[in-house]
Amino acid sequence: MQRAIYVLHFRLAFHTKQGITFQDWFVQLAGHAFGADFEEVRPYGAQGDLKSDGRRVSTRAVFQCYAPKQMTDTKLIAKIDEDFHGALAHWGDQMSEWIFVHNDGDGLPPKVVQHIDALRAGHPDINIETWSEPELHALVFTLALPAMQALFGYAPSIAVLDHLVLSDIVPIIDALARQEPNPNPPLTPPSLEKLKKNELSDDSAVLLQMGRRKSALVDTFFSKSARPDLGERIAEAFRTRYAELKSLELPADSIFGYLQDYAGMNGEPKRQGAALAVLAYFFDSCDIFEDPAVLVEAL
């Protein structure tokens, strides 16, 4: 369960961090992964950073990060040229590898790939690589648990989740209850193919399964509430937040990660487990993510 949470934390970070924030995140990740073998290179006065965001001493690898809000092939080619040739001029024989780290999970444009191939052909003595989501994902999961906790915070275990009681759900319900509801929302039970239809990963499925272990507590809370409209108010809050995230065309697991944060899945593990129970409850009630049965009937 903890691994599944860290997978989603990673994906959320990868798809949302940009610019210097992405660079700082990568430097922190590389520091945990490579230890003393990795040296961060920070800008210093007129020197700048000598076209390096960090280096791995043992392999003489120089890393350069690029994570703009929008990526175009012409700007990307210019950036690669500037950074590679600048690093070559500054580091010389100290650079045997040049690794370009970027945040485009869909891959690089064809002209950019061709340009990188031309650089490889022109500099056969230097290993030139591009790192994106798959490479960083693999790097994250070489980390020991304390390093993951340092990067992403603590995650609840099954034991923590199983010891939840009704009072653990209350603070999260109270926080979500402040949202204004839509008076006539659709509520349709989910189909068995909902995970597949929404292209949620196995890691998201694991978390939802874990949350369902205690999602009945959420239903109990609503049924005992002195406010009969409380459940609907919170359901509408989730629907609204989901619609906002969906409109940004984010990957399904990134949306799921944002909804975890929205449900209050931060802080100590017991609170995270309670938030997971709330999230599973609203997933099952079709307040978040599309239900295939509804989509079929609409065709």
C-alpha positions in Angstrom: 0.0 0.0 0.0 2.8 2.5 0.9 4.5 1.9 -2.4 1.3 2.6 -4.3 0.9 5.9 -2.5 4.5 6.9 -3.3 4.0 6.0 -7.0 1.1 8.4 -7.2 3.0 11.1 -5.2 5.8 10.7 -7.8 3.5 11.0 -10.8 1.8 14.0 -9.3 5.2 15.7 -8.7 6.5 14.9 -12.2 3.4 16.2 -14.0 3.0 19.4 -11.9 6.4 20.7 -11.1 7.8 23.2 -13.6 10.9 25.4 -14.0 13.1 25.9 -11.0 10.7 23.8 -8.8 11.2 20.8 -11.1 15.0 21.3 -11.0 15.1 21.5 -7.2 12.9 18.4 -7.0 15.2 16.5 -9.3 18.3 17.6 -7.4 16.8 16.4 -4.2 15.8 13.1 -5.8 19.3 12.6 -7.3 20.9 13.4 -4.0 18.9 10.7 -2.2 19.5 8.2 -5.0 23.2 8.7 -5.6 24.3 10.0 -2.2 27.7 11.6 -2.0 28.3 10.6 -5.6 26.0 13.4 -6.6 27.0 17.0 -6.4 24.5 19.9 -6.8 25.8 22.8 -8.8 24.1 26.1 -7.9 24.4 29.4 -9.7 27.0 31.6 -8.2 27.3 35.3 -9.2 28.6 36.0 -12.7 29.8 32.4 -13.0 26.2 31.1 -13.2 26.1 27.3 -12.8 28.4 26.5 -15.7 25.5 24.9 -17.5 25.1 22.1 -14.9 22.3 21.6 -12.4 24.3 18.7 -10.9 26.9 16.1 -11.6 27.6 12.5 -10.7 31.3 12.1 -9.8 31.8 8.4 -10.5 30.4 8.6 -14.1 31.4 12.2 -14.8 27.8 12.8 -15.8 26.5 16.4 -16.0 22.8 16.9 -15.6 20.7 19.7 -17.1 17.0 20.1 -16.3 14.3 21.7 -18.5 10.7 21.9 -17.4 8.8 24.7 -19.1 5.1 25.2 -18.9 4.8 24.6 -22.6 7.5 22.9 -24.7 8.1 23.7 -28.4 10.6 22.0 -30.7 12.4 25.2 -31.8 13.0 26.5 -28.2 13.9 23.0 -27.1 16.5 22.6 -29.7 18.0 26.0 -28.9 18.0 25.1 -25.2 19.7 21.7 -25.8 22.4 23.3 -28.0 23.1 26.1 -25.5 23.3 23.8 -22.5 25.2 21.0 -24.1 27.9 23.1 -25.8 28.1 25.3 -22.7 28.6 22.3 -20.5 31.2 20.9 -22.8 33.1 24.2 -22.8 33.0 24.5 -19.0 33.6 20.9 -17.9 35.7 19.5 -20.8 37.4 16.2 -19.8 35.3 16.2 -16.6 32.2 15.4 -18.6 31.8 11.9 -20.0 28.0 11.9 -19.9 25.5 14.6 -20.6 21.9 13.9 -19.3 19.0 16.2 -20.3 16.2 15.8 -17.7 12.8 17.1 -18.9 9.1 16.9 -17.8 7.3 16.0 -21.0 5.8 12.6 -20.2 4.7 12.2 -23.8 8.2 12.2 -25.1 10.3 14.6 -27.2 9.2 16.0 -30.7 10.8 14.1 -33.7 13.0 17.1 -34.8 14.4 17.3 -31.2 15.1 13.5 -31.2 16.9 13.9 -34.6 18.9 16.8 -33.2 20.0 14.8 -30.2 21.1 12.0 -32.5 23.2 14.5 -34.5 24.9 15.6 -31.3 25.6 12.0 -30.5 27.2 11.5 -33.9 29.2 14.6 -33.6 30.5 13.7 -30.1 30.9 9.9 -29.9 33.1 10.2 -26.9 30.2 11.6 -24.8 27.2 9.5 -23.7 24.2 11.7 -24.3 20.9 10.7 -22.7 17.5 12.1 -22.1 15.6 11.3 -18.9 11.9 11.8 -18.3 9.1 10.0 -16.5 10.3 6.4 -16.9 13.9 7.0 -15.9 12.9 9.2 -12.9 10.3 6.7 -11.8 13.0 3.9 -11.8 15.3 6.2 -9.9 12.7 6.9 -7.2 12.1 3.2 -6.6 15.7 2.5 -5.9 15.3 4.6 -2.7 15.0 3.2 0.8 11.8 4.1 2.7 13.4 6.9 4.7 14.4 8.7 1.5 10.9 8.3 0.0 9.5 9.7 3.2 11.9 12.7 2.9 10.7 13.3 -0.7 7.0 12.7 -0.3 6.2 12.5 3.4 4.8 9.7 5.5 2.3 7.2 4.0 -0.2 5.1 5.9 0.2 1.3 6.2 -2.6 -1.2 6.2 -2.2 -1.5 10.0 -2.8 2.2 10.4 -5.9 2.1 8.2 -7.4 -0.9 10.0 -7.2 1.0 13.3 -9.2 4.0 12.1 -12.3 4.8 14.0 -15.2 7.2 13.2 -13.7 10.1 14.9 -10.6 10.0 12.6 -12.9 10.8 9.6 -14.6 13.8 11.3 -11.9 16.5 10.7 -11.7 15.7 7.0 -15.5 15.7 6.6 -15.7 19.0 8.5 -13.1 20.6 6.2 -14.9 19.4 3.0 -18.3 20.4 4.3 -17.5 24.1 3.7 -18.1 23.7 0.0 -21.4 24.8 -1.6 -23.4 22.0 -3.2 -25.2 21.7 -6.6 -28.9 21.0 -5.7 -29.5 18.3 -8.3 -26.4 16.1 -8.9 -26.5 12.7 -10.7 -25.7 9.7 -8.4 -25.2 6.4 -10.3 -23.6 3.3 -8.8 -20.2 2.5 -10.4 -19.7 -0.3 -12.8 -17.1 -3.0 -12.5 -15.1 -1.5 -15.4 -14.8 1.9 -13.8 -11.1 1.7 -13.1 -10.4 0.5 -16.6 -12.6 3.1 -18.3 -10.9 5.9 -16.4 -7.4 4.5 -17.2 -6.4 4.5 -13.5 -3.3 2.5 -12.7 -3.0 -0.6 -10.6 -1.5 1.6 -7.9 -4.6 3.8 -7.8 -6.7 0.6 -7.6 -4.7 -0.7 -4.6 -5.3 2.6 -2.8 -9.0 2.5 -3.5 -9.2 -1.1 -2.3 -7.5 -0.1 0.9 -9.8 2.9 1.4 -12.8 0.7 1.0 -11.8 -1.2 4.1 -13.0 1.8 6.1 -15.3 3.7 3.7 -18.3 2.4 5.5 -17.3 4.7 8.4 -17.9 7.7 6.0 -21.4 6.4 5.3 -22.1 5.9 9.0 -20.9 9.5 9.6 -23.3 10.9 7.1 -26.2 8.8 8.3 -25.7 10.0 11.8 -25.1 13.6 11.0 -27.5 16.2 12.3 -27.3 17.8 8.8 -29.1 15.6 6.2 -27.6 17.6 3.4 -24.0 17.2 4.6 -23.1 14.2 2.4 -24.5 15.9 -0.7 -22.6 19.1 0.0 -19.3 17.2 0.2 -20.2 15.1 -2.8 -20.7 18.3 -4.9 -17.4 19.6 -3.7 -15.7 16.5 -5.0 -17.6 16.6 -8.3 -16.6 20.3 -8.8 -13.0 19.6 -8.0 -12.9 16.6 -10.3 -14.4 18.6 -13.2 -11.8 21.3 -12.8 -8.9 18.8 -12.9 -10.5 16.9 -15.8 -10.7 20.1 -17.8 -6.9 20.5 -17.5 -6.4 17.2 -19.4 -4.2 15.7 -16.7 -3.4 12.0 -16.6 -5.9 10.1 -14.5 -3.4 9.2 -11.8 -2.4 12.9 -11.5 -6.1 13.8 -11.0 -6.3 11.0 -8.4 -3.3 12.5 -6.7 -4.8 16.0 -6.6 -8.0 14.5 -5.2 -6.0 12.9 -2.4 -4.6 16.3 -1.5 -8.1 17.7 -1.7 -9.5 15.1 0.7 -6.8 16.0 3.2 -4.3 13.2 2.5 -1.4 14.9 4.2 0.1 14.9 7.6 0.5 11.9 9.8 -0.4 8.4 8.4 -3.6 8.0 10.4 -5.0 11.2 8.8 -4.0 10.0 5.4 -5.8 6.7 5.9 -8.9 8.5 6.9 -8.7 10.7 3.8 -8.3 7.5 1.7 -11.5 6.1 3.2 -13.3 9.4 2.2 -11.9 9.2 -1.3 -12.9 5.6 -1.8 -16.4 6.4 -0.6 -16.9 9.1 -3.2 -15.3 7.0 -5.9 -17.7 4.2 -5.2 -20.7 6.6 -5.3 -19.6 8.0 -8.7 -19.0 11.5 -7.5 -15.5 11.4 -9.0 -14.4 9.7 -12.2 -16.7 8.6 -15.0 -18.9 5.6 -14.7 -18.9 3.5 -17.9 -22.6 2.6 -17.5 -23.6 6.2 -17.7 -21.4 6.8 -20.7 -22.9 3.8 -22.6 -26.4 4.9 -21.9 -25.7 8.4 -23.2 -24.6 7.1 -26.6 
